[in-house]
Amino acid sequence: MSDFPDAARQSTRALRELFPRTPLQRNDYLSRRYGAEIWLKREDLSPVRSYKLRGAFTAMRKVRANNPGQTAFVCASAGNHAQGVAFACKHFGVKGTIFMPVTTPQQKIDKTRAFGGDAVKIVLTGDYFDQTLAASQTYCAEQGAHFLSPFDDEDVIEGQASVAVEMLEQLGRAPDLVVLPVGGGGLASGVTRFLRIEAPQTEYRFVEPVGGASLTAALAAAEPVKLRTINSFVDGAAVARLGDKTFAALAWVKPAEVLLAPEDRICVTMLEMLNVEGIVLEPAGALSVDVLQDLAGEVAGKTVVCVTSGGNFDFERLPEVKERAQRYSGVKKYFILRMPQRPGALKEFLGMLGPDDDIARFEYLKKSARNFGSVLIGIETKAAENFKALFDQLDAAAFTYRDITNDEILAEFLI
């Protein structure tokens, strides 16, 4: 729609009531690595540490403008959308009821309450988000409140387009390529709807987590479809079904332009950005940076903007992130060893370990036979190739073992 850029600019100006433009920063480390001009649009530095505030504020502002008497709002969210709605409710002095699953981490509940204060009421209901969503919509209808969708709403999409408005202003030119994370599609819809008019030469790549590829599924079916299962690790982008409005806005996307990021590889990227650059990204916030390695041959010499969509990372999850990163990088493995029940067998095994190998887990599972016992062993090392030397020695000594690092079923029960 030709008037969308003007509306997006107006919404961007209105956002200045809440916060200044988030930084657009050239990242020297990534630029050197990929031989390109890599810029990060730092949505992780908004007041609620994600871009979701933009859509929530814009939708609430427009609803209030059209109906000043509307003072009750409802949303269902376990994360960034809840915090954006809470912040906007406090700003406008309206009442918000935020439904969250019972399983929501306390840290997210506390942050939502801190942003909203007395303006919001938090209702914990449902073990799964679908249950929470249904309860919120029933309540909304009963109370005559306005439901604020996290992405499937034209006003929300317009608000997210402010990311693109700022991007052009700050860069001073159109980027060659914009890399966008996709969950429900609100951010990607808003940014591309604006830039396809204002910067028609700009190209796009979209990235989803492997365990939540709702855009990929929708493009294949030519309509939004509900994924049978999702991996909730990348919680900010693990959406089971793309929105109807967001699919309409993204139906032009070619399947080849949508890339999938493995959850464990995202962990490697999160740790790299934290340790090298001091940037804290949540799993969804790291998607656009993570996929650069898949685009290395395409981005050389180009100006690329990656939207780092959020930084709401609970550091209690850091051990899990480190574990998953090590397993993906091949420097940590778990295996079941059939240990001979004879004097010196354990010492013989320990003697096979190299100077950089550490035992992270050692647990007898059971005595599976009179002369053998099964042992769960976790080994950390400094280089993935060190495992070849260890396994060669185990083979030469006729030790029986099974690598279960990537066996999802056994890993779930044993690791």
C-alpha positions in Angstrom: 0.0 0.0 0.0 1.5 3.3 -1.1 0.6 5.2 2.1 2.2 2.6 4.4 5.6 4.4 4.5 4.0 7.6 5.6 2.0 5.8 8.3 5.2 4.0 9.4 7.1 7.3 9.7 4.3 8.8 11.7 4.3 5.8 14.1 8.1 6.2 14.4 7.8 9.8 15.4 5.2 8.9 18.0 7.5 6.3 19.4 9.9 9.0 20.4 7.6 9.7 23.4 8.9 6.4 24.8 12.5 6.0 23.7 15.2 7.2 21.2 16.1 5.3 18.2 17.8 2.0 18.9 21.4 2.0 17.7 22.5 0.8 14.3 26.1 -0.3 14.9 28.7 -1.4 12.4 30.2 -4.6 13.9 33.9 -4.7 13.1 34.3 -8.3 14.2 31.6 -9.7 11.9 32.6 -7.3 9.1 36.1 -8.7 9.1 34.9 -12.3 9.3 32.7 -12.1 6.3 34.4 -9.4 4.2 31.3 -7.2 4.3 29.8 -4.2 6.0 27.8 -5.9 8.7 25.5 -3.6 10.8 23.5 -4.6 13.8 20.1 -3.0 14.4 20.2 -3.3 18.2 16.6 -4.0 19.2 18.0 -5.7 22.2 18.7 -2.2 23.5 15.1 -1.0 23.6 13.6 -0.2 27.0 12.1 -3.7 27.2 15.1 -5.3 25.4 13.2 -6.2 22.3 11.3 -4.7 19.3 7.9 -5.8 20.6 7.3 -2.5 22.4 7.0 -0.8 19.0 4.0 -2.8 17.9 2.3 -2.9 21.2 2.6 0.9 21.6 1.5 1.7 18.1 -1.5 -0.6 18.3 -2.6 0.8 21.6 -2.0 4.4 20.5 -4.2 3.9 17.4 -7.0 2.1 19.3 -7.0 4.9 21.8 -7.2 7.5 19.1 -10.2 5.9 17.5 -11.9 5.0 20.7 -10.7 7.1 23.7 -13.0 5.2 26.0 -11.1 2.0 25.4 -9.1 1.6 28.6 -8.8 -2.1 29.0 -6.4 -4.3 27.0 -5.6 -8.0 27.0 -2.8 -10.0 25.7 -1.4 -13.6 26.0 2.4 -13.9 26.0 5.1 -15.6 27.9 7.8 -13.2 26.9 8.7 -10.0 25.0 5.2 -9.1 23.9 4.0 -9.2 27.5 6.7 -6.8 28.5 5.9 -4.4 25.6 2.2 -4.4 26.4 2.9 -3.8 30.1 5.2 -0.9 29.3 2.7 0.7 26.9 -0.2 0.3 29.5 1.8 2.2 32.1 2.6 4.9 29.6 -1.0 5.4 28.5 -2.4 4.9 32.0 -4.7 2.1 30.9 -5.4 -1.3 32.4 -3.8 -4.4 31.0 -4.5 -8.0 31.8 -1.7 -10.2 30.7 -2.2 -14.0 30.5 0.9 -16.1 30.8 1.3 -19.9 31.0 1.7 -21.4 34.5 5.1 -22.6 33.3 6.5 -19.1 32.6 9.8 -18.5 34.4 9.5 -16.2 37.4 12.1 -13.9 35.9 9.8 -13.1 33.0 6.8 -12.6 35.3 8.7 -10.2 37.5 10.0 -8.2 34.5 6.5 -7.8 33.1 5.2 -6.7 36.5 8.1 -4.2 36.8 7.4 -2.6 33.5 3.6 -2.4 34.0 3.4 -1.7 37.8 -0.2 -1.1 39.0 -1.4 -0.8 35.4 -1.3 -4.5 34.7 -2.7 -7.7 36.2 -0.9 -11.0 35.4 -3.0 -14.1 35.1 -1.2 -17.4 35.1 -3.2 -20.1 33.4 -2.6 -23.1 31.2 0.3 -25.4 30.9 0.7 -24.7 27.2 0.4 -21.4 25.3 -2.7 -22.5 23.3 -4.5 -22.9 26.5 -3.4 -19.5 27.8 -4.4 -17.9 24.5 -7.9 -19.4 24.6 -8.4 -18.2 28.2 -7.2 -14.7 27.4 -9.6 -14.4 24.4 -12.6 -15.7 26.4 -11.8 -13.1 29.1 -11.4 -10.4 26.6 -14.8 -11.0 25.1 -16.4 -11.1 28.5 -14.8 -7.8 29.6 -15.2 -5.9 26.4 -11.4 -5.3 26.3 -9.2 -5.0 23.3 -7.0 -7.9 22.4 -3.5 -7.0 21.4 -2.1 -9.7 19.1 1.7 -10.2 19.3 2.0 -10.1 15.5 -1.2 -10.7 13.5 -2.5 -7.2 13.6 -2.1 -4.4 11.0 -1.3 -1.8 13.6 1.3 -4.0 15.2 2.9 -4.6 11.8 3.0 -0.8 11.2 4.7 -0.3 14.6 7.4 -2.9 13.8 8.0 -1.1 10.5 9.6 1.7 12.6 12.7 -0.6 12.7 13.1 0.0 9.0 12.4 3.7 9.2 15.2 4.2 11.7 17.5 1.9 9.8 17.3 4.0 6.6 17.7 7.2 8.6 20.7 5.9 10.4 22.5 4.2 7.5 21.8 7.1 5.2 21.4 4.7 2.3 19.6 1.5 1.4 21.4 -1.7 2.6 22.1 -4.4 0.0 20.7 -7.0 2.3 18.5 -7.2 5.4 18.5 -10.3 7.6 15.3 -10.8 9.6 14.3 -13.3 12.2 10.8 -14.7 11.8 8.5 -16.0 14.5 4.9 -15.0 13.9 6.0 -12.7 11.1 5.2 -9.2 12.5 8.7 -7.8 12.3 9.4 -9.2 8.9 6.1 -8.0 7.5 6.6 -4.4 8.8 10.2 -4.0 7.7 9.8 -5.5 4.3 6.5 -3.7 3.6 8.3 -0.4 4.2 11.6 -1.1 2.5 10.1 -2.7 -0.6 8.6 0.7 -1.4 11.4 3.0 0.0 14.4 0.8 -1.0 13.3 -1.5 -3.8 16.8 -2.7 -4.6 17.3 -4.1 -1.1 17.2 -7.9 -0.8 16.2 -10.0 2.2 16.9 -13.2 3.9 14.7 -14.6 6.6 15.7 -17.0 9.3 13.7 -19.3 11.5 14.8 -21.9 14.1 14.7 -25.5 12.7 12.2 -26.4 15.4 9.8 -23.5 14.6 9.8 -23.0 10.8 6.3 -21.6 10.4 7.1 -19.4 7.5 8.7 -22.2 5.6 5.6 -24.4 6.2 3.2 -21.6 5.1 5.1 -20.9 1.9 5.1 -24.6 1.0 1.3 -24.9 1.6 0.5 -21.4 0.2 -1.3 -20.7 3.4 -0.6 -20.6 7.2 -0.5 -24.1 8.6 0.0 -25.2 12.2 3.2 -27.1 12.9 2.6 -30.5 14.5 5.4 -29.9 17.0 7.8 -27.1 17.9 11.0 -26.8 19.7 10.5 -24.1 22.3 14.2 -23.4 22.9 14.2 -20.3 20.7 11.1 -19.1 22.6 11.0 -15.7 20.9 10.5 -17.2 17.5 9.1 -20.7 18.1 5.6 -20.0 16.8 3.4 -22.9 15.7 1.5 -20.9 13.0 2.3 -17.8 11.0 -0.4 -15.2 11.3 -3.0 -14.7 8.5 -2.1 -11.0 8.1 1.6 -11.6 8.3 1.4 -14.4 5.7 -0.5 -12.1 3.4 2.3 -9.6 3.8 5.0 -12.2 3.2 3.5 -14.4 0.5 5.9 -12.9 -2.1 8.9 -14.4 -0.3 10.7 -17.2 -2.2 11.3 -20.4 -0.2 15.1 -20.1 -1.0 15.2 -16.8 0.8 14.2 -18.5 4.1 17.0 -20.2 6.0 16.8 -22.4 9.0 19.1 -22.2 12.0 19.8 -25.2 14.2 19.0 -24.6 17.9 22.4 -25.9 19.1 24.3 -23.7 16.5 22.4 -20.7 17.8 23.9 -21.4 21.2 27.4 -21.2 19.7 26.5 -17.8 18.2 25.1 -16.5 21.5 28.3 -17.4 23.4 30.4 -15.9 20.6 28.6 -12.6 20.7 28.7 -12.6 24.5 32.4 -13.5 24.9 33.8 -11.6 21.9 31.5 -8.6 21.6 29.9 -8.4 25.1 26.5 -8.4 23.5 23.8 -10.4 25.3 21.3 -11.9 22.9 18.4 -14.2 23.6 18.1 -17.2 21.2 15.7 -15.4 18.8 17.8 -12.3 19.0 20.8 -14.3 17.7 19.1 -15.7 14.6 20.1 -13.1 12.1 23.8 -13.2 13.2 23.8 -17.0 13.3 22.7 -17.4 9.7 25.5 -15.2 8.3 27.8 -18.3 8.1 25.3 -19.7 5.6 25.4 -16.5 3.6 29.2 -16.1 3.6 29.4 -16.5 -0.1 26.6 -14.0 -0.8 27.4 -11.1 1.6 31.1 -10.4 0.7 31.5 -6.7 -0.3 27.9 -5.9 0.6 26.2 -3.7 3.2 24.2 -6.0 5.4 21.9 -5.2 8.3 21.1 -7.9 10.8 18.2 -7.2 13.2 19.1 -8.4 16.7 15.6 -8.7 17.8 15.9 -9.2 21.5 18.2 -9.6 24.5 15.9 -10.9 27.2 18.2 -13.8 28.2 17.8 -15.4 31.6 21.4 -16.2 32.7 20.1 -19.3 34.6 19.9 -20.8 31.1 23.6 -20.2 30.4 24.7 -23.7 31.5 22.2 -25.2 29.0 23.4 -22.8 26.2 27.1 -23.7 26.9 26.2 -27.4 26.9 24.4 -27.2 23.6 27.1 -25.1 22.0 29.8 -27.6 23.1 27.9 -30.5 21.7 27.3 -28.7 18.4 30.9 -27.8 18.1 32.0 -31.4 18.8 34.1 -30.6 21.9 31.7 -32.4 24.2 30.4 -35.9 23.8 28.4 -38.4 25.8 28.7 -42.1 25.3 27.9 -45.4 27.0 30.9 -47.5 27.7 30.7 -51.2 28.4 33.3 -51.4 31.1 35.0 -54.8 31.8 34.5 -55.7 35.5 38.2 -56.5 36.1 40.9 -54.9 38.1 42.7 -52.1 36.2 40.0 -51.6 33.5 39.1 -48.2 34.7 42.7 -47.2 35.0 43.3 -48.5 31.5 40.4 -46.3 30.2 41.7 -43.2 32.0 45.1 -43.7 30.5 43.5 -43.3 27.0 42.5 -39.7 27.8 44.6 -36.9 26.3 46.0 -33.9 28.1 43.1 -31.7 26.9 40.3 -34.3 27.8 38.3 -33.8 30.9 35.6 -36.1 32.4 32.4 -34.0 32.9 30.2 -37.0 33.7 30.8 -40.5 35.0 28.0 -42.6 36.2 27.5 -46.4 36.4 24.1 -47.2 34.9 23.9 -50.9 35.7 25.8 -54.1 35.7 24.6 -55.4 32.4 26.4 -58.8 32.6 28.5 -60.7 35.1 31.7 -59.4 33.6 30.6 -56.0 32.3 29.0 -52.8 33.5 27.5 -49.9 31.5 28.9 -46.5 32.3 27.6 -43.1 31.1 30.6 -40.9 30.4 30.7 -37.2 29.3 34.0 -35.9 28.0 35.0 -32.3 27.3 38.0 -31.5 25.2 39.5 -28.4 23.5 39.3 -29.6 19.9 36.8 -31.9 18.2 39.5 -33.9 16.5 40.8 -35.1 19.9 37.9 -37.6 20.0 39.3 -39.5 17.1 42.4 -40.4 19.1 40.3 -41.5 22.0 38.0 -43.6 19.9 40.9 -45.2 18.1 42.4 -46.3 21.4 39.0 -47.6 22.6 38.7 -49.6 19.4 42.2 -51.0 19.6 41.6 -52.1 23.2 38.3 -53.7 22.1 36.2 -51.6 24.5 32.6 -51.5 23.4 31.0 -48.0 23.4 28.1 -46.1 21.9 28.1 -42.3 21.1 24.7 -40.9 22.3 25.5 -37.2 22.0 23.0 -36.7 19.2 20.6 -39.5 20.2 17.6 -37.3 21.3 15.7 -40.1 23.0 18.6 -41.5 25.0 20.0 -38.0 25.7 16.6 -36.9 27.1 16.6 -39.7 29.6 20.3 -40.1 30.5 21.8 -36.6 30.0 
